[in-house]
Amino acid sequence: MDYTSVPDNKACECGAILRGVKRPQDCKIFGTVCTPENPVGSCMVSSEGACAAHYSYGRHKDMA
């Protein structure tokens, strides 16, 4: 199997979200471009990811 390196999407804030520096709703693409059906970063890929959980339980709807 060949290994192919794929660069991170520059709009994705997963690194900062995982470190607790930002919240999922602070990401510009959260809930619009990046959804569980179309994940852009690692936080949304797994149902246990921070963004996916935030999205799935409707917390994104409370955004001001």
Backbone hydrogen bonds, N-H to C=O, Kabsch-Sander energy under -0.5 kcal/mol:
donor,donor_aa,acceptor,acceptor_aa,energy
4,T,2,D,-0.5
12,C,9,N,-1.3
17,I,13,E,-2.3
18,L,14,C,-3.0
19,R,15,G,-1.5
20,G,16,A,-0.6
20,G,17,I,-0.8
21,V,16,A,-2.1
22,K,16,A,-1.4
26,D,23,R,-2.2
27,C,24,P,-1.8
30,F,27,C,-0.9
31,G,34,C,-2.4
32,T,29,I,-1.4
34,C,29,I,-2.9
35,T,33,V,-0.7
35,T,38,N,-1.1
38,N,35,T,-0.7
44,M,41,G,-1.4
45,V,41,G,-1.0
46,S,42,S,-0.9
49,G,46,S,-1.6
52,A,43,C,-1.9
53,A,49,G,-2.6
54,H,50,A,-1.9
55,Y,51,C,-2.8
56,S,52,A,-3.1
57,Y,53,A,-1.9
58,G,55,Y,-1.5
59,R,54,H,-1.3
60,H,54,H,-0.9
61,K,58,G,-1.6
62,D,59,R,-1.4
63,M,60,H,-1.2
